[in-house]
Amino acid sequence: MGNKTKSTRNKPRPTANGIPERRMVSRRAADQEVIRREEWFRALIENCMDGISILNSDGTIRYESPSIERILGYKPEELIGKNVLEFVHPDDVQSIASTFNTSIKHPVQPVRMEVRFLHKDGSWRSMEGIGNDLLDDPKVNGIVVNYRDITERKQAEEALRESEAKFKSFVEQMNDGYCVIQDSQVVFANTRIASMFGYTQDEVIGKSIRRFLPPETVGKLVEVHTKRRRGEKVPPQYETVLTKKDGTSYPIEFGTRLIEYAGRPATSVVVRDITERKKAEDALRESEEHYSALVGNLTDAVFTVKEDVITWCNDRAEELYGYSKDELIGKPVSFFYPEDTTHDEYTKMVSASIRERGVFYGANQFLRRDGAMIYVEYVVSMIQGSAPPELLSVVRDITERKRMEGEKQKMEQQLHLAGRLAAVGELAAGVAHELNNPLTAVQAFAEFLAEKQDLDDKTKEDIRTIYQESQRAARITSNLLSFARRHRPEKRLISINEVLDNSLELHSYHLKVNNIGIVRQLHPSLPWTMADFHQMLQVFVNIITNGEQAMTKAHGKGKLTVKTQKKGNAIQITFSDDGPGISEEDLKSIFNPFFTTKEVGEGTGLGLSICYGIVQEHGGALYVKSKLGDGATFTVEIPIVQEQISDEQVELTVPWSI
């Protein structure tokens, strides 16, 4: 048997230098791991947002991470070998040198620092760094500084400091009290609110708000805070009474807001002392009450107007116009303008007058709410110191004055006309008497001549003309005598509506033939009155006849509206036609004796004069309103009997009818 050889499979083979191969492989793996780790740390450092520097003990820069270019604009090689103090702000050099010395003396503890560093563009950047003294570490042998740019943070902090300083300055200079409440504690208070509470700032801050405010106010604060948190709407201010430390009380007004204070929800409260305002309000209220009492007792209506809208009026305005204050206030002032005046015209007229004379005087007719027409005069002036400009208008009711002036004028006209009628009547009576005998003789001789048999036709026609004209002259003298005698009316209780019915019936044929339509608007409950039936009939027939003739002559047809109504203590009868109308000049003479617009031979001009006299004898009035081309309206007013009329009386006094 041969010798057995020993296996060498598991024995390490020696290398050329005598080191076993397995040991060499292990070392290579370790070296590769070191390299891998170095590459990992290098990649970490080079891509880190912060900068990393390694300094020698004298401050020389030995290493600078690539992030320095992003932070300060330098490439690493531009800084390596230079002393770090060359780039530090002069004002910070002493502080940094001291920090380095401290780090060297106490190498165990990291040192935190802030410094201003020169950027490559020449600006100063605020840097924050942490230095570690690793001079004794043989692997580093330097001071390692980890730093970052905090310029924007420093600017924000500075802006915040300035803002807080301004806020505190503003809050301290406020006339109002201001505090911040957090968890029922006063965490901030200005000097003003402390003095309003009767304490110092130190005594207020840190204390519960319940110590300084009455329970109901605290309850209101809690309620408002809760509602605001829920997003509900709350009033901006509240009023209450504050009691100071010394026991004195005064009115305050406060408002709240939800804020964040020190990163947590809080409530800011602004408190205002309203003592003076309350005094002013009380004084104003007293003044207004005094003014209102003064204005309220005026017999004139008073309005204030701003931007063409009524802003206020007194009680008299309600009485005068028949509208409530609520209905008047807010109405445009054009509500009271005359119908024939436009808004712009009236505004210009008022403005011009106030500008030139400081006041505007005007007069107007206005229809009350109840339909009654009133006459007013008013004065408009500017209220000084009002912005926008406010006008004061004082309105006086002159309806009664106008009525009295109208009655006076009417009476003067009646007296004047009565005097003329009396004079004409005397003349007419004399003339009629003087003419009657000759006219009788003329008629007798005309009749005598007409009976002769040997007359030719031409002579007979002439005699007939003489007879007819003498009869017409006799009728004229008869009218003159009627006009002159003026019989007093035989008054008894009559129905004016019935007189009108009879008048229209008498004239119905002529009206129908001449295409005159009649519109009757006779009030069914018209009271009876004491009057002469036949004289009233004469008046109405005369007016109807005149209207019918005027319309027929103008356009061969027409419409006559007859209306009765009770007006005050009188019965008013109106006759309105759509004829040619009456000129203003003719209206002045229309009731004068012998005045007529008809052709010669068509009328004597005594009809309306006689009617005027009859109405006057009844204590009434007769007048006319007309414009040329717009028809005419004759109005008769007869006083109403006051005593109650029984059915028996009515039956006994019903006049004859046609």
Stockholm file with secondary structure:
# STOCKHOLM 1.0

chainA/1-658         MGNKTKSTRNKPRPTANGIPERRMVSRRAADQEVIRREEWFRALIENCMDGISILNSDGTIRYESPSIERILGYKPEELIGKNVLEFVHPDDVQSIASTFNTSIKHPVQPVRMEVRFLHKDGSWRSMEGIGNDLLDDPKVNGIVVNYRDITERKQAEEALRESEAKFKSFVEQMNDGYCVIQDSQVVFANTRIASMFGYTQDEVIGKSIRRFLPPETVGKLVEVHTKRRRGEKVPPQYETVLTKKDGTSYPIEFGTRLIEYAGRPATSVVVRDITERKKAEDALRESEEHYSALVGNLTDAVFTVKEDVITWCNDRAEELYGYSKDELIGKPVSFFYPEDTTHDEYTKMVSASIRERGVFYGANQFLRRDGAMIYVEYVVSMIQGSAPPELLSVVRDITERKRMEGEKQKMEQQLHLAGRLAAVGELAAGVAHELNNPLTAVQAFAEFLAEKQDLDDKTKEDIRTIYQESQRAARITSNLLSFARRHRPEKRLISINEVLDNSLELHSYHLKVNNIGIVRQLHPSLPWTMADFHQMLQVFVNIITNGEQAMTKAHGKGKLTVKTQKKGNAIQITFSDDGPGISEEDLKSIFNPFFTTKEVGEGTGLGLSICYGIVQEHGGALYVKSKLGDGATFTVEIPIVQEQISDEQVELTVPWSI
#=GR chainA/1-658 SS CCCCCCCCTTSCCBCTTSCBHHHHHHHHHHHHHHHHHHHHHHHHHHTCSSEEEEECTTSBEEEECTHHHHHHSCCHHHHTTSBGGGGBCHHHHHHHHHHHHHHHHSTTSCEEEEEEEECTTSCEEEEEEEEEEETTCTTTCEEEEEEEECHHHHHHHHHHHHHHHHHHHHHHHCSSEEEEEETTEEEEECHHHHHHHTSCHHHHTTSBGGGTSCHHHHHHHHHHHHHHHTTCCCCSCEEEEEECTTSCEEEEEEEEEEEEETTEEEEEEEEEECHHHHHHHHHHHHHHHHHHHHHHTCSSEEEEEETTEEEEECHHHHHHHSCCHHHHTTCBGGGGSCTTCCHHHHHHHHHHHHHHHSEEEEEEEEECTTSCEEEEEEEEEEETTCSSCEEEEEEEECHHHHHHHHHHHHHHHHHHHHHHHHHHHHHHHHHHHHHHHHHHHHHHHHHHHHTCSSCCHHHHHHHHHHHHHHHHHHHHHHHHHHHHHCCCCCCEEECHHHHHHHHHHHTHHHHHHTTEEEEEECCTTCCCEEECHHHHHHHHHHHHHHHHHHHHHHHSCEEEEEEEEEETTEEEEEEEECSSCCCHHHHTTTTSTTCCCSCTTSCCSCHHHHHHHHHHHTTCEEEEEECTTSCEEEEEEEECCCSCCCHHHHHHHCCCCC
#=GC SS_cons         CCCCCCCCTTSCCBCTTSCBHHHHHHHHHHHHHHHHHHHHHHHHHHTCSSEEEEECTTSBEEEECTHHHHHHSCCHHHHTTSBGGGGBCHHHHHHHHHHHHHHHHSTTSCEEEEEEEECTTSCEEEEEEEEEEETTCTTTCEEEEEEEECHHHHHHHHHHHHHHHHHHHHHHHCSSEEEEEETTEEEEECHHHHHHHTSCHHHHTTSBGGGTSCHHHHHHHHHHHHHHHTTCCCCSCEEEEEECTTSCEEEEEEEEEEEEETTEEEEEEEEEECHHHHHHHHHHHHHHHHHHHHHHTCSSEEEEEETTEEEEECHHHHHHHSCCHHHHTTCBGGGGSCTTCCHHHHHHHHHHHHHHHSEEEEEEEEECTTSCEEEEEEEEEEETTCSSCEEEEEEEECHHHHHHHHHHHHHHHHHHHHHHHHHHHHHHHHHHHHHHHHHHHHHHHHHHHHTCSSCCHHHHHHHHHHHHHHHHHHHHHHHHHHHHHCCCCCCEEECHHHHHHHHHHHTHHHHHHTTEEEEEECCTTCCCEEECHHHHHHHHHHHHHHHHHHHHHHHSCEEEEEEEEEETTEEEEEEEECSSCCCHHHHTTTTSTTCCCSCTTSCCSCHHHHHHHHHHHTTCEEEEEECTTSCEEEEEEEECCCSCCCHHHHHHHCCCCC
//
